[in-house]
Amino acid sequence: MDCLFCRIVKGKLASEVVHENEGFLVIKDIHPQAPTHLLVIPKAHYPTLVDCVDEGVLGRMLSTAVEAAKKYGFAESGFRTVINTNREGGQTVFHLHMHILGGEPLSEKMV
């Protein structure tokens, strides 16, 4: 499998990891759409949200997003989480991941 995020998780491709726990990496997005734009990536490979039937993984993904938002100081002021699913949903890397955007008002921003 030649998955971009699997290579990052395995340390075979460099990325700016800003947070890590047992099941997830959090990296900076290389094309940020907000002052802070992070990606929460499960270490296990699930091509899309549809393929991840483990509610525990999804709950821990959200908890990891909150941890990262607290670490970056915008948990209280607000942030957005987005999971793009499949091509028509805007997914471009087929490894489940969640975008976290913060650091400014996001009423008009889309991912």
C-alpha positions as CSV (number, residue, x, y, z in Angstrom):
1,M,0.0,0.0,0.0
2,D,1.4,3.4,-1.0
3,C,-0.6,5.6,1.3
4,L,0.8,9.1,2.1
5,F,-0.4,9.1,5.7
6,C,0.7,5.5,6.3
7,R,4.2,6.5,5.3
8,I,4.1,9.5,7.7
9,V,2.8,7.3,10.5
10,K,5.6,4.8,9.9
11,G,8.2,7.6,9.8
12,K,9.1,7.0,6.1
13,L,8.0,10.5,5.1
14,A,8.9,13.6,7.0
15,S,6.1,15.7,8.4
16,E,5.8,18.3,11.2
17,V,4.3,16.2,14.0
18,V,2.9,18.5,16.7
19,H,1.1,16.0,18.9
20,E,1.0,12.2,19.3
21,N,-0.7,9.7,21.4
22,E,-1.1,5.9,21.3
23,G,-3.5,5.9,18.3
24,F,-3.0,9.1,16.4
25,L,-0.6,11.6,15.0
26,V,-1.4,15.3,14.7
27,I,0.5,17.2,12.0
28,K,0.4,20.6,10.4
29,D,-1.4,20.8,7.1
30,I,0.9,21.7,4.3
31,H,-1.8,23.8,2.7
32,P,-3.3,25.7,5.7
33,Q,-6.7,27.2,5.4
34,A,-6.5,29.0,8.7
35,P,-3.7,30.4,11.0
36,T,-3.7,26.9,12.6
37,H,-4.6,24.0,10.4
38,L,-3.9,20.6,11.8
39,L,-4.7,17.0,10.7
40,V,-5.6,14.2,13.1
41,I,-4.4,11.0,11.5
42,P,-5.2,7.5,12.9
43,K,-2.2,5.3,13.0
44,A,-4.3,2.5,11.7
45,H,-5.4,2.7,8.1
46,Y,-9.0,3.3,7.2
47,P,-9.5,4.6,3.7
48,T,-12.6,6.7,4.5
49,L,-14.9,7.5,7.4
50,V,-17.3,4.9,5.9
51,D,-14.7,2.2,6.3
52,C,-14.2,3.0,10.0
53,V,-16.9,1.2,11.9
54,D,-15.0,1.3,15.2
55,E,-16.8,4.0,17.3
56,G,-13.9,3.9,19.7
57,V,-11.5,5.1,17.1
58,L,-13.9,7.9,16.1
59,G,-14.4,9.0,19.7
60,R,-10.6,9.0,20.4
61,M,-10.1,11.0,17.2
62,L,-12.4,13.7,18.5
63,S,-10.7,13.6,21.9
64,T,-7.3,14.0,20.2
65,A,-8.6,17.0,18.3
66,V,-9.6,18.6,21.6
67,E,-6.2,17.8,23.1
68,A,-4.5,19.5,20.1
69,A,-6.9,22.6,20.2
70,K,-6.0,23.0,23.9
71,K,-2.3,22.6,23.2
72,Y,-2.5,25.4,20.6
73,G,-4.7,27.6,22.8
74,F,-7.9,27.9,20.8
75,A,-10.1,25.3,22.5
76,E,-11.9,28.0,24.4
77,S,-12.2,30.6,21.6
78,G,-13.4,28.0,19.1
79,F,-12.3,25.8,16.3
80,R,-13.7,23.7,13.5
81,T,-13.3,19.9,12.8
82,V,-14.0,18.5,9.3
83,I,-13.8,15.0,7.9
84,N,-14.0,15.0,4.1
85,T,-15.3,11.6,2.9
86,N,-14.9,10.2,-0.6
87,R,-14.3,12.2,-3.8
88,E,-17.5,14.1,-3.8
89,G,-17.0,15.0,-0.2
90,G,-13.6,16.6,-1.0
91,Q,-11.3,13.7,0.3
92,T,-8.0,13.7,-1.6
93,V,-5.9,11.4,0.6
94,F,-7.7,8.1,1.2
95,H,-6.6,7.6,4.8
96,L,-9.2,8.7,7.3
97,H,-8.2,12.1,8.8
98,M,-9.8,15.1,10.5
99,H,-8.9,18.7,9.9
100,I,-8.8,21.1,12.9
101,L,-8.9,24.8,12.0
102,G,-8.5,27.6,14.5
103,G,-6.8,30.8,15.3
104,E,-9.4,33.2,13.7
105,P,-13.2,33.4,13.2
106,L,-14.1,30.7,10.7
107,S,-17.6,31.6,9.6
108,E,-16.8,31.8,5.9
109,K,-14.0,29.2,5.7
110,M,-14.4,25.8,4.1
111,V,-12.0,22.8,3.9
